[in-house]
């Protein structure tokens, strides 16, 4: 697992049918409906864990609980994207409202991005799996239709 090692974490959305009676599936960031998951990989991009699906409207920080949190707590260091700021993990610097990023902040963000590249490739690989990235799937709460 990740005990004492570098862990990379990122979130993604698995699309599903649009359902008017399931507004929690709407993910405003992606402008579609689906279920979100967190993916954890090592520094080589080997997928260690994919969390259970959560409603599409949930922010990545909200999904940071249970087994995901336990796995990341065992890691020596965790690198994540800007959505995890405030979690204590290494994240890129956000652009302040009143100024542009300093050169050193751009350089820092470039370093973080290059370290995070394997998790981005791992997520992209998962999204090539047709079963995971097609929107004709039913929401998880839909009743089975015989």
N, C-alpha and C positions, 0 to 999 in steps of 0.2 A: 504494500500500500504506500502511503505517503509519509510514514513515520520518519521524522527528521529530514525529509527531502523537500525539494521545491514542488509546490502544487500550483497548477494554473486553473482558474475557474472562469467560466463564462456562462451566460444564459442564452437561451434560444426559445423560439416559439414553434410548436408543431401545429400546423393549420388543421382546422376541421370545418365542417359545414357551419354556415351562419344560422344561428337560431335566435329568433326574436325573444323566445322565452328563456334564454340563457345569456343575459347581458354581461355576466362576469367573464364570459369567454372573449369579449372584445378587448383587443390589445391596441390601445391608441397609438403606441410607438410604431407598430407595424401596419396599422389601419386595416386589420382583419381579425377574424376570430380564431381561437386556438387554445392550446394548453402550453404553458411554459415549463421548462426544466432547466436545471443547472447541470453543467457538465464539468467534471474534474478530470484533468490529465496530468501526467508528469511532464518534465521538461523536454521530453522527446515527442510529446503529442500522443502517447499511449493513453487511451481512455481508461480511467480508473473507476469512474462512477458516473451514472446518469440518474438524476433524482426522479422521483415520481412526478407525473404531470400535475401542475397547479393551474388554477384559472388564468387565462391570458391577461387579465387585468392586474394580476399581482406583480409588483416590482421585484427585481432580483433579490434585493435585500430581504424582502418578506419570505422568500423561499430559502433563505439562509438559516435553516433550523434543522433539528433532528439529526439524521444520519449525515447529511451534508456538512453540518457544523462540526460533528464529531470527527469526520475524516479530515477536515481542514484544520481542526485544532491539533491533530497529531503531526501535521506537516511542520517542517522546519521553517518554511517561509511560504507565503501565499501571494501570488500576483494576480490581480484582477483588473477589470476595466473601470471606467469612471462611475458606473452604477453602484460600485461597492465602496465609494468613499465614505469614511466614517466607521468602517468595519474594523480598522486596524490592519488591513492588508495593504500591500504595496499597490498603488493605483496611479494613473497618470494625473498630472496637474490640470485642473480645470481653468479655463480662461476667466479671469476676474471680470466683473461687470464694467469696471471703470478703466481698464487698460488692456493692452495686448499682452500675450505671454512674453516674458523675457527670453533671450536667446538660451540661457541655461535651462529654462523650463521646457523649451522646445527640444533641446538635446536630451533632457531627462525623459520626456515623453517618447522620443524616438527610441531610447534604450529600453524603456518599459514595453513599447510596442514590439520591438525585435525579440524580446524575451517571451512575450505573449503569443508570438506567431504560431507556435505549435498547437495551442488550444484553438486558435481560429481555424487552422487546417483540420483539426479533429472535428470541430462542429461542422465545417463545410463537408467533410467526408460523411458524417452522419446524415446530412441533408441530401446526399445523393441517393440514399436508400429510399426508394419510391414509397415503401409502406409508411415511412415516417414523415415524408414531406409531400403528401397529396391531400388536398382538402376535401375529398369525398368521404373521409372517415367520419363516423358519428362522434358526438361529444361523449366523454367517459360516463356521464350520468344518464345517457339515453337508454331506454328500455330495449332489450333484445327483441328484434322483430323476427318471427319464425319464417 
